[in-house]
Each structure stands twice: as structure tokens, then as C-alpha cells.
Amino acid sequence: MNEYEASLVIKSGAELLSTASSDPRSEEGYAAVKANISEALERIAEALGNFEASSGVPSRSTGWVQDLRRIADDLGE
């Protein structure tokens, strides 16, 4: 699987999560959902950082990485 395919999996998962959250039972397992989203955001931040480092050109990703990590930390608490 390449980076593009992996990004499609992330997008599909987000769409499924959005649909599932509209279910009246959506609070079942909410703590686990928050933990999983927190971990996913950390990994997305890491991937963005890797892309940024390999490009050799500074971009907005640095700020996004910091924001994603802050959100992940908040969710993890």
C-alpha cells in the first residue's frame, strides 16, 4: 500500500466513523473511540512531519502537525 492508498483508507474510516456517530448508541465505547482517534491523529501528524522533512521546502504542515498533536493530547486526557 502506498501513501495515497493509505490516505484513502483514512478518509473512508472517517466517513464510517461519522455515520456510526449518528447512531443513538454512539456513546458505547466512547472512551475507546477517543483513544483510537488520538492515536490516529498522532500518526497522521508524524506522517505529515515526514512529508515535510522529505520535501526540503518549508510549508504549512509544521503548524498542522503541532495542532494535530495538541488535539490528540486533549483527546487522550
Phi, psi and omega in degrees: 000134178263179184299320181296313179299319179297321179294328177292324177296317179299315180298315179298318178298321179295321178295317177297318179296320178298316178296315181297327183290345178276354178287139180301339180269014189298341180281350178292123179077019185301321180298319179292322178298314179300318180296317180293319178294320178301313180295320179297318179295322176300316181290325176294319177299318178297317179297317178299319177298320178296317178299317180299314183295324183280342182284331181077358180238123178299142178215189182290346185304328181302313178294321179296319179300314180297317179296315179299320179292323177296316179296317179300318178297317179298318179294324182288343182279000000 
